[in-house]
């Protein structure tokens, strides 16, 4: 499907280890596109988020999005809620996102358990 192809391409473009010329993408625009695609492709979107969090401008923007942090914690605690995806893969991808946001930003994330 086209949406999945674009998400895979986006993951490659956002990879900080990529040697090719960088493409200027707005963290806000990328985050919006990922949130729109999340219901159909949760694992791929989480992988793109994890990769993008390695870039300083994305990390700063994403680390300040409380709703994103809560969503990632939810995916860690209840990965089976992402229908049609492997729960363990969802949990790992969400954990990777949190680690990339928290460890790389030099501060611990304020994580509340959603009750």
NORMO-V581504 format. One record per residue. PSI is psi in degrees with one decimal (NA if undefined). Layout:
BEGIN
PSI  PSI
END
This chain:
BEGIN
150.0  -41.4  -43.0  -39.7  -44.5  -39.2  -40.5  -40.4  -41.9  -40.3  -40.9  -41.2  -36.9  -8.0  117.2  -17.7  -1.2  133.2  -20.8  172.2  140.6  152.8  131.7  111.5  137.6  128.2  -38.1  -43.5  -43.1  -45.0  -43.3  -42.9  -40.0  -41.2  -33.6  -33.3  -13.0  -42.9  -34.8  -31.6  62.7  -43.2  -46.2  -40.1  -40.8  -36.5  -40.3  -42.1  -43.6  -40.5  -44.4  -29.3  -11.1  -14.0  134.3  -49.3  -37.3  -42.3  -45.2  -47.2  -50.8  -35.2  -21.4  4.6  93.3  -38.0  -34.2  -44.9  -44.7  -39.7  -42.8  -40.9  -42.9  -43.4  -32.7  -40.2  -32.2  63.2  -23.4  -11.8  -15.7  92.8  139.2  8.8  155.0  117.9  -41.5  -39.8  -39.2  -46.4  -44.1  -44.5  -41.6  -39.9  -40.2  -41.7  -48.5  -41.4  -44.3  -34.5  -43.4  -50.6  -44.4  -27.7  -5.9  12.5  153.5  143.6  141.8  96.9  120.2  137.4  127.1  120.0  NA
END
